[in-house]
Each structure stands twice: as structure tokens, then as C-alpha cells.
Amino acid sequence: MNECDTCAYNAYDEEWECYVCEMNLDEDEYARYMQDQRAHCPYYRNGDEYAIARKQ
């Protein structure tokens, strides 16, 4: 499992029939992210709606 699987910007595209990132990245940002495989995505946001409730 990678961080994209739990990201809030990861959404299913019915036209392409796959999951895509809905974060609006320009070409330079996307190329930089794809070249550096060790780095975490700077736009990652936890999409787990119950994470806050579990902490209480």
C-alpha cells in the first residue's frame, strides 16, 4: 500500500476506469515527483474520515 491509496485526492475516474490523483499539478511538479521515488508527496492529505474519531 502506498500513500496514494489513503490520500484524500485519490478518486476513481469512471471514464478511465482507474484511480487518479485529483491534485492539480503542473508538468514540472509532476516530473519532480515522479523522478524522486524516495520523497513523499507534498500534497498528501489523509483521506481517512475516521482518523480523528479514533484519537478521541
Secondary structure by P-SEA (a helix, b strand, c coil): cccccccccccccccccbbbbcccccaaaaaaaaaccccccccccccccccccccc
